[in-house]
Amino acid sequence: MIRHAGFVAVTASLLASSIAQAQVGTLQGVVSGVQAGTVLAVFKGDAKVADLKVEAGGKYSLALNTGIYTVKCPNGTAPRIAALNGSATVNINCQ
């Protein structure tokens, strides 16, 4: 009986720790309307969570926890993007 209780405690502990970990999604795609080298701020609510650096050809890649984010474009627009568990292609329009 004691061995069974120990097994249950370890299983519950492992399950709780796996639930507590944040799910991470990788976003990649193209940002249109900005030049290579431009850095765009990424916000979740009012908190800045990342910088998105635009590479040659407008390409970018960014890892974020799952959720809905806002990208601040230089022209004042603020497109919203969603990061899901796993990888996704999201094109951002800053024109």
N, C-alpha and C positions, 0 to 999 in steps of 0.2 A: 504494500500500500504506500509506503514511504517513497519507493522508487517511482511509482505512478504519479504521485504528487509532484515530485521533482521534475519529471518529464513535462507535466502540464505547465509548471511554472516557467520552464525554459521555452516551451513553445509559445506561451503567451508573451513572454519578453521579446522573442524574435518577431512575432507578429506586430507588436506595438512599435518596435523600432523601424520596421519596414514601412508602416503606415506614416510615421512621423517624417520620413525623408521627403523632400520636395521632388516633384516630378520635373524633369528638365526637357525642354524642347530646343532643337536647333533650327533656326530660321536662316534661309538663304534665298537670294533672289537678286533683283535688279532695282536700283533706285533711279527713277527718271527725273530729269530736271535739275540735277546738281552735277558738279564736276568731280572727277576723281580726287581724292584727298580730303573731301569735305567730311566733317564729323557732325553727325546729327545726334541730338540728345534723345534718349528713350526714357519715358516716364510711366510709372504705374501710379495712377492717382496724381498726387502732387509731388511724389518722391522721384527724383532722378535715379534710375537703376542701372543705366548703361550708356555707353557711347557707341554709336554705330558708325564705323569708318567706311566710307565709300571707296572701293578699289577701282582699278582700271576697268573701263567698260560699264561702270555703274554697279558692279557686283558687290555683294556684302555677304557676310556670314556672322551669325550672332547666336549665342546660347543664352536662353532665358528660362526661368521657372515658368510653369504653365500659368496662363492668365492673359488678360487683355491689356495692351500697352498703347501708348500714344507716342508717335514720333514727331518731333518739332522740326519742321522744314524751314529753310532760310526765308522763304517768301511768306511765312506766317501761317501756312496751312498745317493742320495737325491730323494726319491720317492715323487710324487705329489699326493695330495688327494683333493677331491672336497667336500665342505660342501654345502648342499642344505637346503632349508627351510624344517624343520621337522627333523626326525631322520633317520639315515642310518647306515648300517654296512659296514665298510671299513677295510680290512685287509692290514697291512703294512709289506712288506718284507725287512728286514735289513740284509739279509744274503749275 
